[in-house]
Every structure is written in structure tokens, then in C-alpha cells.
Amino acid sequence: MKEKMAALEDRKRSLAAQVAESPEPAVLRMHPSLGDLYRQKIGNLFNALSDPAVRVQAAEAMRALISDVRRFRVRAASTSW
């Protein structure tokens, strides 16, 4: 048991050294027009859900994409906007 613990501690030290030596991951940059694309897609979704001819199908398709809904209590933050 002591040998296994010593081996695990050695592995832990080795992994910690690898993490310390590895470079920081690159900053994820979003495409400049991503906000416009998102706005357009939300607009299309709004129109589809507002059209009585396809509302039921659109709502069913959207429900199929949602696997879990969670609620979180968030403290109110002071905003200056």
C-alpha cells in the first residue's frame, strides 16, 4: 500500500510539473460578426415561433434540443448601464 501511495505521489508531482511548464491556452477570439449572426438566428426563431402554421413544429424541435433546465439564484449586481 505504501509503495502504491509513493507511486501516486510521484505521478502527482510529475503532473503538477507538466501543468506548471505548459503554456497558457490561447485566448478564444470570436468572429466580429458573430453577434449579428446570433441576432439573425434569434430573429428567425422568433418569427418561426410566432407563425401559427409552424409554431407547433418549431416548439417541438426546440424542446428536442433542450436536455436540461436548471435554475440558479444569482445575487443582484450593481450595473451602470
N, C-alpha and C positions, 0 to 999 in steps of 0.2 A: 504494500500500500504506500509506504514511504517512497519507494522508487517511482511509482506512478505519479505521486504528487510532485516529486522533484522534476520529472519529465514534463509535467503540465506547467510547472512554474517556469522551466526553461523555454517552453513553447510560448508562454505568455510574454516573457521578456523579448523573445525573438519577434513576435508580432508587434509588440509595442515599439521596438526599434524600427521595424518596417514602416509603421504608421508615421513615426517621427521623421523618417527620411523621405517619405513620399511627398511630392509637390502638392500644393493646394489644387483642388479641381478648378478647371476653367470656369469663369463666370458665364452663366447661361444668359445669352442675349436673345431677346425676342425680335422678330422681324418688325420693322417700323409700321407696317400696315396691318399688323395682327389685330389691333383694336378695331379697325374698320371692318375687317373680315368677320370678327366676332359680332359686331353691331349688326352687320348684314344678316348673319345666320340667326341671330335672336329676332330680328325683324321678320324673317321668313317663318320662323317658328310661331311668332305671334299671329301672323296672317293665317297660317295653317290652322292654328287653334281657334281662330275667330271665324273661319269659314265653316258654316254648318254642314256642307257637303262632305268635308274631310275631317271634321273635328273629332269624331269617334276614332277613326283610324289613326290620326295624329296622336291623340291622347294614349291609345293603346301602344303605339310604337314608343312613345316617350316612357311609359310605365315599364316596358320591357328593358329599357336601358338602365333603369334605376334598380340597384340591388339592395340598397340600404339607405335609410334616412335616419340621421342622428341629430338630436338637439343638444346644443351646448349653451350653458349660461355664460354670457360674456359681460364683463364689467364695462360700464359706460366709460368711454374715454373722452376727454375734452378735446374737441376739434375746433379748429379755427377757420373752417370753411363753411 
